[in-house]
Amino acid sequence: MSFIAFPLRLENHFLGRTDEVQAVITLIRLMAATPGGSWKGSRNFGVRDIFEGARANPNAARDAAERMNRALSDLCITSYRVASILKEAPASPDIDAYVVKLVSSADESRMYSVALSP
């Protein structure tokens, strides 16, 4: 099954398509760039505010993972869940970097990584 790709683009007069994993990865990136509670479709969508306060909150990565999983559940996306969020060594001291690990609900050996710099 194909999914609509973001950003929305036309390809041969149809909206661009992608596979399920890429669609969920794109959604995770959108969540990281969106402030919590700013989208009416899901009050759990958006974790930018958590990442912005991460230096003062040692539980920020866990809190962001929990909120992302609640947002996926709100959107009836049950095939993947956020297993963990790990802080990476930053390329610049002013920019935090994270890796989000996604796991398939059907086969936990299928894991995917998403690099974020919110």
N, C-alpha and C positions, 0 to 999 in steps of 0.2 A: 504494500500500500504506500502511496506517496503522500506527502504532506506539503502544505504551502510553505514556501521558503520566505524568510525575512532577510533583508528588506524586501518588500513586495516589488517585483519586477515582472514585466511581460516578456515571455519567451514564445515566439511564434503565435502571438495573439492569445496566449494563456498565461495565467499567473505561474511564475517559476515554482518548481517543485523540488523537494528534497526527501531524504529518508527520515524515518522516525528518530533515530539517534541524533542526527544533525538538527532536527527540529527542536528536540529537548535541549540540546547544547545551546542553541540560539536563545531559547527561552531562559535558560540559566543566566546567560550573559545579559539579557534584558533585565532580569530581576536584580542583578548586581548593580546596574546603572540607574535603577528606579528607587526613589525614596519609599520607605514602608508606608502603607496606607494611602498612597496617592492614586491608586487605580481602583475604581469602583467595582470592577469585576471580581476582585478578591482583595480583601483587606490585608491578607498576608503577603501579597505580591510586593516585591521590592525589599531589598536589604542594603541599599546604599547607605542609609543612616547608621546601620550596624557597623559596616566597614569603616565609615568615617570616624566612629568613636572607638575603634578597635584598640588603639594604643592605650586607652584608659580602661578597657574592659577585657580582662583575661578570658572571659567566656564568649567573646564576640563570634568566633568561628563556629562554635557549637550553636549559639543563638541563631546565626544566619542559616546554618544547615537545617535547624528545626523549622524556621519560618519558610525556607524554600520548600521543604517537604509538605508543610501545611498548604502552601500555595499550589503545589502540584496536585495535592488531594482536592483542594477547592475546584481546580480545573478538570477534575476527573482523569488526570494523567496518573495511572497506576502502574505503568509498565517500567518505570524507572524511579529511583529515589536517590537523594544525596546521601552518600555513605559518610563522607567527611569533607572538611575544608581545612587545608593546611597552609600556614603562612610560609611563603618562600623567601629566600634571601633576596632582598630588593636590588635592582640594578642601580637605583638611586636612593639615598637615605630619605628623600621626600615622598617617595611613591611606594606604597605597600603592594605586594604581589601575593596572590593566593592560587592554590590549585584545588579545584572542586572535583571530588571523585564521585562519579555516578555509577550506580550498580543496577543491573537489570533485575526486576522483581521475579521474572520467570527463571533466570539462570544467573545466580550470583557470581559465577566465574566470569561473566561478561561485565567488565568494568571499563569506564571511559574517564578521561581526565579533561578538565576544562581549565585553562589558564585565565586568570582574571587580574586586572589592575584597576579596581573601581575608582 
